[in-house]
Amino acid sequence: MKVAVLGYGTVGKGVHDLLIDAPGFEAGPVLEKEERPDLPFAVTDIDLILIDPTVDAVIEAIGGIDPAYTFGKKVLESGKHLVTSNKMLVAAKGPELASLAEQNGVAFLFSAACGGAIPYLSNLQTAVNSGEEIVRLQGILNGTTNYILDRMQTDCVEFADALADAQKLGYAEADPSADLSGMDSIRKIMLACAVTYNELPVDGMDIEGITSFTREDAEHIKNLGYVCRLKTKAKLVENTLRAYVEPTLCPLGSIESSIRLNGNMASYTGNSCGMISLIGEGAGRYTTASSVLRDLEQIRRGKKIMIRPDCRRVTANNEDSMHRYYLRAPEHTVDDLLLTVYESGKITRGVTDKISVSFMHGFVNELRSQGYDVFFAAVERAH
Ligand SMILES: NC(=O)c1ccc[n+]([C@@H]2O[C@H](COP(=O)([O-])OP(=O)(O)OC[C@H]3O[C@@H](n4cnc5c(N)ncnc54)[C@H](OP(=O)(O)O)[C@@H]3O)[C@@H](O)[C@H]2O)c1
């Protein structure tokens, strides 16, 4: 199978390198923006790839929606398989691309878009196709935020220093806002929902990242016997899809507390199989490229799609997802909510009774709109 690559950045170069030695595969042309005399396999016109009858599959590794979507459509219309690592593209245009793939009798796969090297989506799809009823999806799906949280809690470094180290190590992008805000994590769970439930949540998700977390929060949480992780969760309950991401206090000794540095954990719970957790690296050149290669191998075995063309776009609703929350807020702003108060004074710290996810996110957003600095995290019990 001859494989072309669009984009020669972190993932694109990784895929091209792995293809050179992968048995049964041939590394084809690579689309670059500008002439690259140092790269004999580079082309700057995508049509050269589309009209090449020897190219069987194309990897989209440019990122973003445009021109990735336009290129992806052209690839499928030209009768070539499309594999992408681009969660933003699949979250926005997945059903359309799946439909085009079906019309043209080719494959559209995107395992690397959720979990990097972790074979999460493919495992989920196999489980669903084998009749497993998936009752819960959850995970630590962003390595950058996990690295920052872990360094702050293990090495007692400040947020800004942990972020700077993540950038130096290549975990965080120059603009890390999608990671820090939780957007990257929510896009990944959107894809997992589409694969699992044939429903793609496009709004209604509650999204909280890690930018409010401080060294003082880390210290206090540690003394309570917890570790803070950014957890993403989804489930389908009586035709209502719930999907959200938020800092979560996980008991010391839990699987989550053992996910260190830029590690990821992707779990699903099935009625028959119980909870299955896959642990590995969620990003990186060759880790992500290895996932793309596995998709190519699946295409060779006849696999065509990961989501169905009729995948419905839905609004998530987290009103009935309830749990206790840890809160740190200025004095007198959260008193009514707290069941247990740990600290009072200029700053209040405490834990609420069980309250709904949407209420909590809405409440904190309202406080922030009034200028208050607030940190909150769901409190989990041991599994
Ligand atoms: N990095 C990871 O570990 C990782 C993991 C999982 C998924 N992903 C996903 O994989 C995708 C690629 O990420 P990445 O980290 O590899 O990004 P990247 O390093 O920025 O690579 C993207 C490459 O595409 C090039 N490019 C942009 N527009 C192009 C065009 N019109 N024609 C040809 N090339 C073009 C860029 O060139 P310029 O730099 O000159 O613009 C860059 O070299 C993203 O969707 C990302 O979310 C990445």
The ligand as a Gaussian input file, in Angstrom:
#p B3LYP/6-31G(d) Opt

LIG

0 1
 N        1.739000      16.490000      17.798000
 C        1.105000      15.476000      18.372000
 O        1.674000      14.809000      19.255000
 C       -0.273000      15.096000      17.963000
 C       -0.894000      14.009000      18.586000
 C       -2.179000      13.604000      18.165000
 C       -2.807000      14.324000      17.179000
 N       -2.199000      15.407000      16.611000
 C       -2.902000      16.113000      15.554000
 O       -2.189000      15.947000      14.337000
 C       -2.352000      17.098000      13.517000
 C       -0.978000      17.632000      13.140000
 O       -0.328000      18.013000      14.323000
 P        1.248000      18.292000      14.372000
 O        1.602000      18.343000      15.803000
 O        1.972000      17.365000      13.476000
 O        1.274000      19.773000      13.786000
 P        2.509000      20.526000      13.120000
 O        3.781000      20.029000      13.686000
 O        2.208000      21.969000      13.168000
 O        2.449000      20.023000      11.612000
 C        1.542000      20.482000      10.656000
 C        2.341000      20.682000       9.379000
 O        1.455000      20.947000       8.308000
 C        2.034000      21.989000       7.540000
 N        1.022000      22.647000       6.741000
 C        0.132000      23.606000       7.122000
 N       -0.638000      23.949000       6.070000
 C       -0.236000      23.191000       5.024000
 C       -0.620000      23.101000       3.677000
 N       -1.593000      23.859000       3.171000
 N        0.016000      22.220000       2.884000
 C        1.009000      21.455000       3.360000
 N        1.448000      21.499000       4.628000
 C        0.824000      22.355000       5.446000
 C        2.657000      22.899000       8.578000
 O        3.607000      23.764000       7.985000
 P        3.912000      25.173000       8.710000
 O        4.459000      24.843000      10.058000
 O        4.883000      25.811000       7.794000
 O        2.602000      25.899000       8.795000
 C        3.318000      21.867000       9.485000
 O        4.581000      21.472000       9.002000
 C       -3.198000      18.080000      14.346000
 O       -4.532000      17.938000      13.966000
 C       -3.009000      17.617000      15.770000
 O       -4.127000      17.913000      16.599000
 C       -0.944000      15.790000      16.976000

